[in-house]
Amino acid sequence: MNLKTVRAYNLKLSMLMFWKMEDHQAAHIYFKKWYFWATHSKLPAIVKVVKTIKYHWDGIIHYFEDRFSNGLLESLNSMIQALKVNARGYRNDENFMTMIYLRHGNLKFNLPT
């Protein structure tokens, strides 16, 4: 039996092993083999994902070199965008920056209570 779901699940499991690799050279070799396997899987959704990964390959390799992702920046950006939407606009950029610092700057004011 050669079910499509089984092939897709095996591709997923083998990609999880890719993210656990330590050496970026070994990861590059592993990805080349995985890329060939995935593009020849005849699963359109998998092929689309694989091509997206290939397009972002330089950023993925940087992850293996530094082990940093942009998740923290994306989180901060989403909080700032929510602040902007909730306020429905600010009079000027200075007021907007002030609200960003007040809301997300973890400022300590030591005010008397």
C-alpha positions as CSV (number, residue, x, y, z in Angstrom):
1,M,0.0,0.0,0.0
2,N,1.4,3.4,-1.0
3,L,-1.0,5.8,0.6
4,K,-0.5,9.5,0.1
5,T,-1.0,10.2,3.7
6,V,1.8,7.8,4.7
7,R,4.2,9.4,2.2
8,A,3.3,12.9,3.5
9,Y,3.7,11.8,7.1
10,N,7.1,10.2,6.4
11,L,8.3,13.4,4.7
12,K,7.1,15.4,7.7
13,L,9.0,13.1,10.2
14,S,12.2,13.3,8.1
15,M,11.9,17.1,8.0
16,L,11.7,17.1,11.8
17,M,15.0,15.3,11.9
18,F,16.4,18.1,9.7
19,W,15.7,20.8,12.3
20,K,17.5,18.9,15.0
21,M,20.8,18.7,13.1
22,E,23.7,20.7,14.6
23,D,26.1,21.1,11.6
24,H,24.9,23.3,8.8
25,Q,27.0,21.4,6.2
26,A,25.4,18.1,7.2
27,A,22.0,19.9,7.2
28,H,22.6,21.1,3.7
29,I,23.4,17.6,2.4
30,Y,20.4,16.2,4.2
31,F,18.1,18.8,2.7
32,K,19.3,18.1,-0.8
33,K,18.4,14.5,-0.4
34,W,15.1,15.4,1.3
35,Y,14.3,18.0,-1.4
36,F,14.7,15.4,-4.2
37,W,12.5,12.9,-2.3
38,A,9.8,15.5,-1.6
39,T,9.7,16.9,-5.1
40,H,9.3,13.4,-6.5
41,S,6.6,12.5,-4.1
42,K,3.9,13.5,-6.5
43,L,2.0,15.3,-3.7
44,P,1.2,18.8,-4.9
45,A,0.9,20.3,-1.4
46,I,4.3,18.9,-0.4
47,V,5.9,20.1,-3.6
48,K,4.6,23.6,-2.9
49,V,5.9,23.6,0.6
50,V,9.3,22.3,-0.5
51,K,9.6,25.0,-3.1
52,T,8.8,27.6,-0.4
53,I,11.5,26.2,1.8
54,K,14.0,26.2,-1.1
55,Y,13.1,29.9,-1.8
56,H,14.0,30.8,1.9
57,W,17.0,28.6,2.0
58,D,19.5,31.3,2.9
59,G,17.5,32.3,6.0
60,I,17.2,28.6,7.0
61,I,21.0,28.1,6.8
62,H,21.5,31.2,9.0
63,Y,19.3,29.5,11.6
64,F,21.7,26.6,11.7
65,E,24.7,29.0,12.1
66,D,23.2,31.2,14.8
67,R,20.2,29.3,16.2
68,F,18.1,32.5,16.2
69,S,14.8,33.1,14.6
70,N,12.7,36.2,14.1
71,G,9.9,35.0,16.3
72,L,10.6,37.6,19.0
73,L,10.5,40.4,16.5
74,E,7.3,39.1,14.9
75,S,5.7,39.0,18.3
76,L,6.7,42.6,19.1
77,N,5.5,43.8,15.7
78,S,2.1,42.2,16.2
79,M,1.8,43.8,19.7
80,I,2.6,47.2,18.1
81,Q,0.2,46.7,15.3
82,A,-2.6,45.8,17.8
83,L,-1.7,49.0,19.7
84,K,-2.1,51.0,16.5
85,V,-5.4,49.4,15.6
86,N,-6.9,49.8,19.1
87,A,-6.1,53.5,19.2
88,R,-7.4,54.1,15.6
89,G,-4.5,56.3,14.8
90,Y,-2.2,58.8,16.6
91,R,-1.8,62.5,16.0
92,N,1.8,62.1,15.1
93,D,4.7,59.6,15.2
94,E,6.1,61.0,18.5
95,N,2.8,60.1,20.3
96,F,2.8,56.7,18.7
97,M,6.4,56.0,19.8
98,T,5.5,57.3,23.3
99,M,2.6,54.8,23.5
100,I,4.9,51.9,22.4
101,Y,7.4,52.7,25.1
102,L,4.6,53.1,27.7
103,R,2.9,49.8,26.8
104,H,5.8,47.6,25.9
105,G,8.9,49.3,27.3
106,N,8.8,47.7,30.8
107,L,9.5,51.1,32.3
108,K,9.7,51.5,36.1
109,F,8.4,54.9,37.3
110,N,8.8,54.5,41.1
111,L,5.8,56.7,41.8
112,P,4.7,57.3,45.4
113,T,1.6,55.4,46.4
